[in-house]
């Protein structure tokens, strides 16, 4: 299991388009990917789970990946966030 914290800096936070791009990218990995925010866990492969978290610009989240390609999944998640989620 690997994890890291990240701060969303894009204008929309995890709005519909950024959440969709993120969920699609995370679905390509065999590992489970979870977003931890405000004491709850959200499946990062589920658009509806991400949207339901109401994560806005400036919010800090923790991303946890666990599985055979966990390092690659975490690296891609961080890359997407740092690049403004598409």
Secondary structure, 3 states (H helix, E strand, C coil): CEEEEEECCCCCCCCHHHHHHHHHHHCCCCCEEEEEECCEEEECCCHHHHHHCCCCCCCEEEEEEECCCHHHHHHHHHHHHHCCCC
